[in-house]
């Protein structure tokens, strides 16, 4: 059995009894052992890890990586994921352990190795393109295959291990390149020879056997592609444009809202394992995928430039209008940078839906609109192994918000002045100083923004215009095209023409009614409500109230200066002067013949005689203004009825001519005889030698320096020498005294001696001027002063005797009561005998006073009474006799009263009045002037009378008169102006000098 080749088994050795011979044979006895046989069977099972995040449908596993791959022992902290084969990739089928049987433990052990322990190429590449080199490394107490990027120092990309059940596990830490790209789910498989499965079997007596099998192709890495979602729409605002092409109305003060950058990575939900992504525009014609937009009505064309050096290497789309032509405009640029910044920048406006306001509906060249510009189809987003991100429609969109016109806050106004109206309808009061039309430009009120220019137009709705009128007729408005017309009935009052560029012309043809009586006021027409501006794509904006106004300045009437007039006080005289009135554009329709409408010229004030002359030239003169205030009538009441009536005496009137604009002052009467009225109130009681009475003005005030009457009895007897000189002689030779009494129906009356003038007694009444001293005049001197003066002729002085043609005696009462009395009136022209005085006409010495009182008729001549008028207490003429044609004729003849004229033999007549009663007045007129009257009682029945007053009909010249007037001119809408003038009447006699003070 020595050196016998082969093997054998010793089944049994038996020994038999024999000779026992011992010899060592151990070294020659060999027992050949039985060992195990390892055999690896390829099951066909593989392991595939999908790079896509999360557990995919392959052999990806959930949860933490197996312990052997755990971090902390030189492996990366984070894995993309891991996979484990669904079953054993290799099996031990065919493995035998021989007669020794399998070892109790670890009889079959799986492990992995690589052909070249210094580094074996896996056949895969990292996403960087570097080879993944496999190494056998110990981690977490186990030997695993680790794939590193580019070599031993490279980053761990993957790791592979095998379980003792033959399951193959793969952990992926980094992306694996899948090229050439086919789909985002393509598989990269490791080289079959890159990894060997090693099976080591051990039998019961420790014999081992190893078998290996290349299993690199069992490891698969499935590609991961990027995923994304729509980013959403970014909105740009045209109103942020500010360049040479467009300037927007950036009312929200946004900054750079005309450009927007979107980070395309915002639309990447996952880059996948094959990061980073690359961002580009696809090399396709953008005109085929982008919307056909318009800018100011012109088509937008697109130009694509890849890797544009002027844009930092970004891919760029430029949107042009008329590229290369005279009207070339760059509307916008869109760029995508290498880092995924997608930027759209507006350079000019885009046309939007008409009238949509700040909308985003962009007009298309073929009609219709789009709400966004969608660049999705132009994008090319790739991962590191060129897997594209699916950018479907809506992935990347931009909205462009329309710019709209805005108000600038400015205002526009114009003004016209109605006094410039020089048309067939109206003739203003001024010419050529102010424009009849107002022109201007509204363009500064609105900024059109990017969609320039603004187009202006008138709105047909005129309801916002003010309610105006012209000469009382309400205006109506109508808009036709570019013209607004305002009419009053059939008359065009004004027009407003508005051109599309915002220039306007306001033209006024007729007046507008202004506030009544408001002078040269202004009426404002607010046209804001009827104008609007529209930008290129018809976004409109109106104007707020008071933005566009036209002011119409009222034309006002003017009057004056008005010339004064001076005319003679004689019937038939008149004066006509212009009022210098200008009614202007607001003319009236009232005439002299018609009261309809407003009178142009009216009196606002008028006066009586303001000359200040006394006594008045026309006593009792009254004035009345007509109901239409165009005429002032001056009259003397003749019938006691209030107001000017047919029974009154019309002296003057002044009339305003509405047509010719003049006034006319007319005189209808000659000057009336002026009356100086004297009463005896205030005469001291008791018998007096004489009394002096001054004329009273209308206020009852006595003028001591004016006309007066000297009353004394017929037959005065004075002491002319000694201490009693000037006093009355007493005793039987005493003269007749003046005595006072209280009349029945009036004040103080005068009589001779015993309070009545008896038959045969007479009373002289002398007409004197400026009696001296003032204190001898009743109503001026005190009672004691008067009593002293009237008891001594030494006190009597007066400047002159005053002539007159007429006088009137008032009979206060007749005694006995109810009786009738006969009296005679004789008129004289007396002279004062000069006795040491200096005034031949007056009394200025005691001797002159004595002589005149005692013998007033010395040197006097009788004057012829040619007319007598008897009136009752009510002023009614009862008897009226006048010398006519050489004979006395009764013009009014009473059955009771009679008048007889007594000739003195030289043709001068006195008058006897028969049957005079209480309160009768007897007026007498002389042919020539007289200055002394004698009133005697010639009654044969013993009846007496006393005198209650005396009146002198003017013998002095008629004084000047002056009348003042204010005239108002009024136009149709009540504007007024006033001017004043005066008319003077030149008096008679010494006043007749063609001049009146103050005129």
Secondary structure by P-SEA (a helix, b strand, c coil): cccccbbbbbccccccccbbbbccccccbbbbbbbbbbbbbbccbbbbbbcccccccccccccccccccccccccccccccbbbbccccccccccccccccccccccccccccccccccccccccccccccccccccccccbbbbbbbcccccccccbbbbbccccbbbbbbcbbbbbccccccbbbbbcccccbbbbbbbbcccbbbbbbbbbccccbbbbbbbbbbccccbbbbbcccccccccccccccccccccbbbbccccccccccccccbbbbcccccccccccccccccbbbbbbbbccccccccccbbbbbcccccccccccbbbbbccccbbbbbbcbbbbcccccccccbbbbccbbbbccccccccbbbbcccccccccccccbbbbbbbbbbbbcccccbbbbbcccccccccccccccccccbbbbbccccccccccccbbbbbbcccccccccccccbbbbbbbcccbbbbbccccccbbbbbccccbbbbbbcbbbbccccccbbbbbbbccccccccccccbbbbbccccbbbbbbbbbbbbccbbbbbbccccccbbbbbcccccccccccccccccccccccccccccccccccccccccbbbbbbcccccbbbbbccccccccccccccccbbbbbbccccbbbbbbccccccccccccccccccccccbbbbbbbccccccccccbbbbbbccbbbbbccccccccccccccccbbbbbbbcccccccccccccccccccbbbbbbcccccccccccccccaaaaaaaaaccccccccbbbbbccbbbbbcccccccbbbbbbbbbbbccccccccccccccccaaaaaaaaacccccbbbbbbcbbbbbcccccccbbbbbcccccccccccccbbbbbbbccccbbbbbbcccccbbbbbbbbcccccbbbbbbccccccccccccccccccccbbbbbbbbbbbbbcccccbbbbbbbbbbbbcccccccccccc
